[in-house]
Amino acid sequence: MSQYGIYQAKSKLTELIKEVERGGVVTITNRGVPVANIVRTDAAIENQTRNAIVAIKRMRTEKIDSATFNELRILGRK
């Protein structure tokens, strides 16, 4: 979990969104006091889960590349 002040979060919003897309949680602070969290939406998590299931089913019938395998391995850690 990362913490950023409001001003810093505004200037790094794109980076923060990418961090959240990778499964992280970003806390926004106002003068050092946490006021908000940025987290993935349920729809995004459901889509990620659906994609993982499809990839696992594919693994049973065909070879997958190492990038797909690593993505699945990372998903399993969450």
C-alpha positions as semicolon CSV with decimal commas, in nm:
position;residue;x (nm);y (nm);z (nm)
1;M;0,000;0,000;0,000
2;S;0,135;0,338;-0,102
3;Q;0,056;0,680;0,044
4;Y;0,058;1,011;-0,141
5;G;-0,038;1,362;-0,045
6;I;-0,315;1,528;-0,248
7;Y;-0,079;1,746;-0,453
8;Q;0,159;1,458;-0,525
9;A;-0,134;1,231;-0,618
10;K;-0,265;1,489;-0,866
11;S;0,068;1,508;-1,043
12;K;0,115;1,127;-1,048
13;L;-0,241;1,014;-1,114
14;T;-0,153;0,804;-1,419
15;E;0,115;0,617;-1,224
16;L;-0,121;0,563;-0,931
17;I;-0,390;0,418;-1,157
18;K;-0,136;0,178;-1,307
19;E;-0,035;0,069;-0,957
20;V;-0,399;0,003;-0,870
21;E;-0,446;-0,191;-1,196
22;R;-0,163;-0,419;-1,082
23;G;-0,359;-0,489;-0,763
24;G;-0,213;-0,228;-0,532
25;V;-0,399;0,005;-0,299
26;V;-0,314;0,376;-0,294
27;T;-0,398;0,594;0,005
28;I;-0,442;0,968;-0,044
29;T;-0,356;1,188;0,252
30;N;-0,439;1,546;0,343
31;R;-0,165;1,692;0,560
32;G;-0,056;1,344;0,658
33;V;-0,406;1,221;0,749
34;P;-0,544;0,940;0,528
35;V;-0,866;1,056;0,359
36;A;-0,923;0,817;0,066
37;N;-0,813;0,488;-0,087
38;I;-0,793;0,412;-0,457
39;V;-0,871;0,044;-0,519
40;R;-0,967;-0,170;-0,816
41;T;-1,333;-0,191;-0,902
42;D;-1,516;-0,520;-0,861
43;A;-1,581;-0,529;-1,234
44;A;-1,208;-0,516;-1,306
45;I;-1,140;-0,792;-1,054
46;E;-1,418;-1,007;-1,202
47;N;-1,275;-0,954;-1,550
48;Q;-0,927;-1,046;-1,430
49;T;-1,065;-1,362;-1,266
50;R;-1,256;-1,455;-1,581
51;N;-0,941;-1,412;-1,791
52;A;-0,744;-1,628;-1,549
53;I;-1,003;-1,906;-1,572
54;V;-0,994;-1,895;-1,952
55;A;-0,614;-1,912;-1,945
56;I;-0,617;-2,205;-1,703
57;K;-0,861;-2,394;-1,925
58;R;-0,637;-2,317;-2,223
59;M;-0,339;-2,452;-2,031
60;R;-0,507;-2,789;-2,006
61;T;-0,532;-2,826;-2,383
62;E;-0,244;-2,630;-2,533
63;K;0,091;-2,477;-2,458
64;I;0,098;-2,125;-2,318
65;D;0,378;-1,875;-2,339
66;S;0,585;-1,780;-2,036
67;A;0,425;-1,433;-2,012
68;T;0,079;-1,585;-1,966
69;F;0,217;-1,830;-1,710
70;N;0,378;-1,547;-1,514
71;E;0,052;-1,348;-1,518
72;L;-0,132;-1,648;-1,375
73;R;0,134;-1,695;-1,111
74;I;0,104;-1,329;-1,006
75;L;-0,276;-1,357;-0,990
76;G;-0,242;-1,655;-0,760
77;R;-0,051;-1,447;-0,506
78;K;-0,332;-1,194;-0,459
